[in-house]
Amino acid sequence: MARHTRVSNASMMTFSEKLERFSWALFVPMCIVLAISIVVLYSAGHGAWRPFALSQAAKIMVGFVIFFIAAFSNIKTWIKSAYLIYAVALIMIILVTFVGHTGMGAQRWLNLGFVHIQPSELIKIALVLALARYFAWMNSVELSQFKNYIIPAAMLLVPFGLIVAQPDLGTALSLAMITTGVFYIVGANKKWFIIGAVLALCAAPVVWYGGLHDYQRQRIITFVNPDHDARGAGYQINQAKIAFGSGGLIGKGYMKGSQSQQSFLPEKQTDFIFTMLGEEFGFLGAFGLIGLYSMIIMVLFWCAKMCRNRFGQLICFGFMLNFFIYYFINISMVLGLMPTVGVPLPLMSFGGSSLIALMFGFGLAQNAHIHKDQQLSAKGS
């Protein structure tokens, strides 16, 4: 159903008024985590700014530009452009299928000449934005009707299938969990979740034998039996456990982690950066980072509860789910509590696409908080 959106003049606040509503409780923990990432990446580069720390600092600067644009722009900009942003992200994922750059055995990146981008990271935020736009002005009757979930389900399934084919099962599952969470938040019938879970269980054998690559099956087998292939599929997770466990309570000291500094720990700057943090700063350092992440989640939840408009609520809730899934899967993976998947640690892992997408998401959440008292309305046309 086509909808025309109207935003009242009260949304036309001055910059100083927006700054007064700015959530420092959300901004400060984000900045602290970004600072920690530079510290750890400097260590990952063996005490040198290159190749990780300096590059990450430059990407953070770009991220801040995007963050402030997203945070302080008029909220109606994001309402009107929600579907367009989703469409652009989806087109980029389709392009990856045909002209994508292959790296680490997966075709996930677009080579723009001056930079490589991973559209599957952008689609996570774009999907939240599109779902928020779609559900924001539905009443309880509309939200109880199955037909009104067909379009958002298609919004998930199209990129889901393309991303699985890259292959990037971790990101695809993240999209599914985010969408399921949004469906639950808006009040979808509980029996639909039960039916979906039963169908997923029935499809599991088909996925196992026909939908997974050999290395993906090996990762799951290794998760169940870590000693199955200790020198092959189990090497990463075994080294991660050794590194994290050797950190003890307070760690071995900055740039003194034997597993990471002697390159026994694979992908220490990306997917396994949490393990490197634990080796050098110990349980206390790792717990401190989890505390910062938990603070961000709590503030996002509070921002969502404070919003008087459904669009802002869904932006905050959706991004909260996205952020939680990021760090929950990554930390569980490196500790051996989940199979190994390629999900970066938010705001910490080296790489631009995830970082930029997350800072864009933080900006949208700030925008929703700034406009939390704004009454938005939409009329069918």
KESENU-724266 format. One record per residue (C-alpha): residue in one letter; x, y, z negated. Coordinates in Angstrom, 3 decimals. Layout:
N
NODE   r         xx         yy         zz
NODE   A          X          Y          Z
...
//
This chain:
381
NODE   r         xx         yy         zz
NODE   M      0.000      0.000      0.000
NODE   A      1.406      3.361      1.005
NODE   R      1.651      5.807     -1.827
NODE   H      2.162      9.545     -2.014
NODE   T      4.145     10.684     -5.029
NODE   R      3.527     13.986     -6.802
NODE   V      5.857     15.375     -9.442
NODE   S      4.751     18.342    -11.496
NODE   N      6.682     21.593    -11.708
NODE   A      7.810     20.697    -15.204
NODE   S     10.481     18.518    -13.572
NODE   M     12.171     21.674    -12.231
NODE   M     14.359     22.178    -15.283
NODE   T     17.455     24.361    -15.341
NODE   F     20.868     22.744    -15.669
NODE   S     21.221     23.940    -19.265
NODE   E     17.865     22.379    -20.152
NODE   K     18.943     19.096    -18.576
NODE   L     22.232     19.230    -20.437
NODE   E     20.343     19.584    -23.735
NODE   R     18.499     16.340    -22.960
NODE   F     21.657     14.518    -21.850
NODE   S     22.250     11.290    -23.810
NODE   W     25.736     11.493    -25.280
NODE   A     25.011      8.247    -27.102
NODE   L     24.998      6.542    -23.693
NODE   F     27.781      8.579    -22.104
NODE   V     30.424      8.252    -24.831
NODE   P     30.497      4.407    -25.059
NODE   M     30.652      4.262    -21.273
NODE   C     33.694      6.553    -21.258
NODE   I     35.403      4.565    -24.030
NODE   V     35.003      1.316    -22.081
NODE   L     36.398      2.997    -18.953
NODE   A     39.398      4.209    -20.953
NODE   I     39.970      0.689    -22.310
NODE   S     39.895     -0.652    -18.757
NODE   I     42.750      1.659    -17.747
NODE   V     44.771      0.576    -20.798
NODE   V     44.287     -3.132    -20.062
NODE   L     44.891     -2.748    -16.313
NODE   Y     48.129     -0.886    -17.054
NODE   S     49.201     -3.960    -18.994
NODE   A     48.007     -6.228    -16.161
NODE   G     50.404     -4.314    -13.902
NODE   H     53.272     -5.189    -16.314
NODE   G     53.557     -1.660    -17.657
NODE   A     53.120      0.106    -14.311
NODE   W     50.365      2.328    -12.957
NODE   R     50.401      0.444     -9.677
NODE   P     48.744     -1.613     -8.363
NODE   F     45.791     -1.615    -10.769
NODE   A     45.564      1.246    -13.283
NODE   L     46.109      4.195    -10.924
NODE   S     43.739      2.816     -8.318
NODE   Q     41.091      2.170    -10.968
NODE   A     41.494      5.701    -12.353
NODE   A     40.859      7.132     -8.881
NODE   K     37.729      5.005     -8.518
NODE   I     36.522      6.151    -11.925
NODE   M     36.829      9.769    -10.792
NODE   V     34.678      8.994     -7.750
NODE   G     32.279      7.173    -10.037
NODE   F     31.921     10.223    -12.283
NODE   V     30.982     12.382     -9.282
NODE   I     28.244      9.906     -8.360
NODE   F     27.188      9.611    -12.010
NODE   F     26.681     13.360    -12.490
NODE   I     24.873     13.743     -9.160
NODE   A     22.506     10.910    -10.104
NODE   A     22.025     12.197    -13.654
NODE   F     21.331     15.874    -13.001
NODE   S     19.390     15.760     -9.732
NODE   N     15.614     16.058     -9.681
NODE   I     13.907     12.786    -10.569
NODE   K     11.614     13.061     -7.545
NODE   T     14.705     12.653     -5.356
NODE   W     15.102      9.097     -6.601
NODE   I     11.378      8.364     -6.449
NODE   K     11.215      9.427     -2.811
NODE   S     14.461      7.746     -1.757
NODE   A     14.093      4.474     -3.709
NODE   Y     12.980      2.361     -0.763
NODE   L     15.483      4.026      1.576
NODE   I     18.389      3.226     -0.767
NODE   Y     17.197     -0.379     -0.994
NODE   A     16.916     -0.581      2.821
NODE   V     20.433      0.797      3.307
NODE   A     21.862     -1.698      0.786
NODE   L     20.000     -4.551      2.495
NODE   I     21.236     -3.525      5.945
NODE   M     24.789     -3.481      4.595
NODE   I     24.343     -7.037      3.265
NODE   I     23.027     -8.128      6.675
NODE   L     26.080     -6.541      8.331
NODE   V     28.328     -8.516      5.977
NODE   T     26.831    -11.702      7.442
NODE   F     28.014    -10.762     10.952
NODE   V     31.060     -8.520     10.559
NODE   G     32.009     -8.970      6.912
NODE   H     35.572     -9.186      5.683
NODE   T     36.549    -12.519      4.139
NODE   G     38.543    -12.644      0.924
NODE   M     39.115    -15.355     -1.699
NODE   G     37.090    -17.800      0.408
NODE   A     33.944    -15.664      0.620
NODE   Q     32.581    -13.205      3.165
NODE   R     31.357    -10.446      0.846
NODE   W     32.995     -7.201      1.942
NODE   L     32.448     -4.579      4.625
NODE   N     35.624     -3.059      6.013
NODE   L     34.999      0.631      6.636
NODE   G     38.611      1.234      7.623
NODE   F     39.575      3.369      4.638
NODE   V     37.857      1.203      2.028
NODE   H     36.337     -2.240      1.493
NODE   I     32.919     -2.262     -0.161
NODE   Q     30.833     -5.124     -1.543
NODE   P     27.164     -4.365     -0.743
NODE   S     25.916     -7.116     -3.072
NODE   E     26.929     -4.903     -6.011
NODE   L     24.930     -1.953     -4.687
NODE   I     21.834     -4.087     -4.063
NODE   K     21.586     -4.797     -7.817
NODE   I     20.959     -1.113     -8.542
NODE   A     18.958     -0.552     -5.358
NODE   L     16.631     -3.428     -6.255
NODE   V     15.997     -1.985     -9.732
NODE   L     15.232      1.399     -8.165
NODE   A     12.868     -0.112     -5.568
NODE   L     11.040     -2.269     -8.124
NODE   A     10.631      0.725    -10.427
NODE   R      9.138      2.718     -7.553
NODE   Y      6.822     -0.138     -6.576
NODE   F      5.409     -0.933    -10.024
NODE   A      5.472      2.551    -11.571
NODE   W      1.878      3.544    -10.795
NODE   M      0.097      0.198    -10.860
NODE   N     -2.644     -0.209    -13.431
NODE   S     -3.216     -3.303    -15.535
NODE   V     -5.661     -4.779    -13.047
NODE   E     -3.200     -4.460    -10.175
NODE   L     -0.406     -5.899    -12.300
NODE   S     -2.502     -8.985    -13.022
NODE   Q     -3.024     -9.793     -9.333
NODE   F     -0.660    -12.261     -7.716
NODE   K     -0.787    -10.527     -4.318
NODE   N      0.938     -7.470     -5.755
NODE   Y      4.055     -9.524     -6.510
NODE   I      4.535    -10.790     -2.959
NODE   I      6.369     -7.680     -1.734
NODE   P      8.746     -7.424     -4.730
NODE   A      9.385    -11.177     -4.452
NODE   A     10.374    -10.599     -0.822
NODE   M     12.609     -7.723     -1.978
NODE   L     14.472    -10.334     -4.013
NODE   L     14.398    -13.350     -1.693
NODE   V     15.830    -11.661      1.421
NODE   P     19.076    -10.414     -0.209
NODE   F     19.150    -13.532     -2.422
NODE   G     19.363    -15.827      0.602
NODE   L     21.948    -13.657      2.361
NODE   I     24.146    -13.414     -0.738
NODE   V     23.976    -17.172     -1.407
NODE   A     25.220    -17.702      2.154
NODE   Q     28.301    -15.482      1.607
NODE   P     28.685    -17.526     -0.739
NODE   D     28.194    -15.573     -3.976
NODE   L     25.929    -17.633     -6.204
NODE   G     26.695    -15.576     -9.328
NODE   T     25.443    -12.305     -7.837
NODE   A     22.414    -14.024     -6.291
NODE   L     21.410    -15.505     -9.649
NODE   S     21.932    -12.108    -11.277
NODE   L     19.447    -10.585     -8.814
NODE   A     16.936    -13.330     -9.611
NODE   M     17.281    -12.766    -13.359
NODE   I     16.922     -8.988    -13.006
NODE   T     13.761     -9.351    -10.912
NODE   T     12.306    -11.958    -13.269
NODE   G     12.983     -9.614    -16.179
NODE   V     11.239     -6.711    -14.454
NODE   F      8.245     -8.937    -13.666
NODE   Y      8.038     -9.854    -17.339
NODE   I      8.328     -6.235    -18.465
NODE   V      5.511     -5.011    -16.221
NODE   G      3.237     -7.759    -17.533
NODE   A      3.125    -10.522    -14.940
NODE   N      1.028    -13.549    -15.895
NODE   K      3.075    -15.873    -18.121
NODE   K      1.898    -18.982    -16.281
NODE   W      3.704    -17.775    -13.142
NODE   F      7.014    -17.995    -14.990
NODE   I      6.214    -21.550    -16.090
NODE   I      5.307    -22.551    -12.529
NODE   G      8.496    -20.922    -11.241
NODE   A     10.627    -22.775    -13.793
NODE   V      9.026    -26.120    -12.851
NODE   L      9.603    -25.456     -9.133
NODE   A     13.229    -24.523     -9.834
NODE   L     13.763    -27.801    -11.704
NODE   C     12.192    -29.761     -8.857
NODE   A     14.433    -27.997     -6.354
NODE   A     17.601    -28.614     -8.398
NODE   P     18.511    -31.956     -6.720
NODE   V     18.044    -30.439     -3.260
NODE   V     20.219    -27.459     -4.194
NODE   W     22.874    -29.733     -5.718
NODE   Y     23.281    -31.971     -2.692
NODE   G     22.406    -29.593      0.106
NODE   G     22.777    -26.032     -1.118
NODE   L     26.064    -25.930     -3.039
NODE   H     29.575    -25.941     -1.649
NODE   D     31.998    -28.581     -2.890
NODE   Y     33.938    -26.087     -5.009
NODE   Q     30.702    -24.890     -6.650
NODE   R     29.785    -28.444     -7.616
NODE   Q     33.316    -28.924     -8.958
NODE   R     32.917    -25.846    -11.153
NODE   I     29.727    -27.214    -12.683
NODE   I     31.283    -30.663    -13.209
NODE   T     34.303    -29.003    -14.822
NODE   F     32.017    -27.003    -17.112
NODE   V     30.395    -30.233    -18.325
NODE   N     33.764    -32.008    -18.564
NODE   P     36.628    -29.464    -18.836
NODE   D     39.265    -32.198    -18.516
NODE   H     37.809    -33.529    -15.270
NODE   D     40.282    -31.596    -13.090
NODE   A     42.581    -29.714    -15.448
NODE   R     45.079    -28.767    -12.732
NODE   G     42.456    -27.905    -10.132
NODE   A     38.919    -26.642    -10.741
NODE   G     39.491    -26.542    -14.502
NODE   Y     42.781    -24.652    -14.386
NODE   Q     41.306    -21.146    -14.660
NODE   I     39.025    -21.848    -17.581
NODE   N     41.643    -23.878    -19.467
NODE   Q     44.196    -21.093    -19.136
NODE   A     41.561    -18.567    -20.199
NODE   K     40.803    -20.541    -23.359
NODE   I     44.502    -20.875    -24.165
NODE   A     45.066    -17.143    -23.678
NODE   F     42.037    -16.043    -25.671
NODE   G     42.616    -18.496    -28.490
NODE   S     46.289    -17.577    -28.813
NODE   G     45.311    -13.959    -29.532
NODE   G     44.070    -14.880    -32.988
NODE   L     42.549    -12.169    -35.147
NODE   I     44.598     -9.133    -34.124
NODE   G     46.281    -10.291    -30.909
NODE   K     49.871    -10.683    -29.776
NODE   G     50.286     -6.973    -29.159
NODE   Y     49.917     -4.640    -26.213
NODE   M     51.695     -5.996    -23.102
NODE   K     52.924     -8.993    -25.136
NODE   G     50.427    -11.614    -24.012
NODE   S     52.427    -14.615    -22.811
NODE   Q     49.688    -16.153    -20.664
NODE   S     48.817    -12.910    -18.906
NODE   Q     52.263    -11.321    -18.654
NODE   Q     53.801    -14.522    -17.302
NODE   S     50.971    -14.899    -14.774
NODE   F     49.581    -18.155    -16.137
NODE   L     46.169    -16.488    -16.341
NODE   P     44.551    -16.210    -12.870
NODE   E     42.589    -13.094    -11.884
NODE   K     43.550    -11.371    -15.132
NODE   Q     42.700     -7.967    -13.650
NODE   T     39.218     -8.934    -12.438
NODE   D     36.991    -11.784    -13.630
NODE   F     39.247    -12.820    -16.541
NODE   I     40.141     -9.397    -17.900
NODE   F     38.209    -10.113    -21.121
NODE   T     40.580    -12.995    -21.814
NODE   M     43.569    -10.701    -21.368
NODE   L     42.021     -8.219    -23.792
NODE   G     41.517    -11.015    -26.329
NODE   E     45.081    -12.271    -25.995
NODE   E     46.644     -8.845    -26.556
NODE   F     44.160     -7.330    -29.036
NODE   G     42.747    -10.480    -30.605
NODE   F     39.269    -11.228    -31.851
NODE   L     38.931     -7.717    -33.276
NODE   G     39.660     -6.106    -29.918
NODE   A     37.266     -8.430    -28.081
NODE   F     34.587     -7.930    -30.732
NODE   G     35.051     -4.168    -30.459
NODE   L     34.362     -4.273    -26.724
NODE   I     31.275     -6.419    -27.274
NODE   G     30.182     -3.869    -29.876
NODE   L     30.462     -1.066    -27.304
NODE   Y     28.478     -3.110    -24.805
NODE   S     25.820     -3.813    -27.429
NODE   M     25.630     -0.109    -28.235
NODE   I     25.042      0.664    -24.559
NODE   I     22.267     -1.940    -24.414
NODE   M     20.580     -0.532    -27.526
NODE   V     20.747      3.048    -26.209
NODE   L     19.318      1.978    -22.840
NODE   F     16.492      0.197    -24.658
NODE   W     15.851      3.309    -26.744
NODE   C     15.876      5.497    -23.606
NODE   A     13.318      3.202    -22.006
NODE   K     11.060      3.304    -25.054
NODE   M     11.273      7.106    -25.173
NODE   C     10.220      7.582    -21.537
NODE   R      6.625      8.675    -21.159
NODE   N      6.546      7.721    -17.480
NODE   R      6.661      4.167    -16.144
NODE   F      9.217      4.949    -13.423
NODE   G     11.801      6.076    -15.979
NODE   Q     10.989      3.158    -18.269
NODE   L     11.560      0.622    -15.494
NODE   I     14.803      2.289    -14.391
NODE   C     16.182      2.049    -17.934
NODE   F     14.867     -1.455    -18.594
NODE   G     16.006     -2.716    -15.193
NODE   F     19.488     -1.281    -15.538
NODE   M     19.676     -2.579    -19.109
NODE   L     18.964     -6.090    -17.782
NODE   N     21.522     -5.627    -15.025
NODE   F     24.231     -4.485    -17.438
NODE   F     23.469     -7.215    -19.981
NODE   I     23.544     -9.953    -17.339
NODE   Y     26.897     -8.649    -16.061
NODE   Y     28.716     -8.888    -19.362
NODE   F     26.847    -11.883    -20.788
NODE   I     27.677    -14.078    -17.783
NODE   N     31.292    -12.895    -17.542
NODE   I     32.115    -13.346    -21.221
NODE   S     30.283    -16.680    -21.407
NODE   M     32.179    -17.832    -18.319
NODE   V     35.666    -16.979    -19.568
NODE   L     34.933    -18.614    -22.933
NODE   G     33.807    -21.816    -21.228
NODE   L     30.159    -21.432    -22.215
NODE   M     28.998    -21.245    -18.577
NODE   P     30.349    -22.504    -15.235
NODE   T     32.853    -20.230    -13.514
NODE   V     31.183    -17.665    -11.248
NODE   G     32.464    -14.504     -9.635
NODE   V     30.832    -11.905    -11.886
NODE   P     33.038     -8.979    -12.991
NODE   L     33.133     -7.582    -16.512
NODE   P     31.210     -4.268    -16.307
NODE   L     33.308     -1.085    -16.313
NODE   M     36.400     -3.175    -17.089
NODE   S     37.258     -5.380    -14.114
NODE   F     39.468     -3.996    -11.360
NODE   G     37.486     -3.142     -8.235
NODE   G     35.494     -0.284     -6.804
NODE   S     32.099     -1.612     -5.687
NODE   S     30.975     -2.887     -9.079
NODE   L     32.316      0.189    -10.887
NODE   I     30.691      2.701     -8.524
NODE   A     27.368      0.829     -8.554
NODE   L     27.335      0.693    -12.351
NODE   M     28.128      4.381    -12.742
NODE   F     25.347      5.150    -10.276
NODE   G     23.061      3.048    -12.477
NODE   F     24.195      4.908    -15.602
NODE   G     23.421      8.164    -13.801
NODE   L     19.906      6.998    -12.932
NODE   A     19.320      5.958    -16.557
NODE   Q     20.512      9.388    -17.712
NODE   N     18.179     11.000    -15.187
NODE   A     15.265      8.987    -16.556
NODE   H     16.183     10.059    -20.091
NODE   I     16.516     13.714    -19.123
NODE   H     13.035     13.562    -17.573
NODE   K     11.616     11.332    -20.317
NODE   D      8.783     13.739    -21.144
NODE   Q      7.892     14.290    -17.508
NODE   Q      4.444     13.038    -16.526
NODE   L      4.651     11.549    -13.025
NODE   S      1.667     10.551    -10.977
NODE   A      0.976      8.847     -7.675
NODE   K     -2.157      8.650     -5.550
NODE   G     -2.962      6.070     -2.917
NODE   S     -3.136      7.330      0.636
//
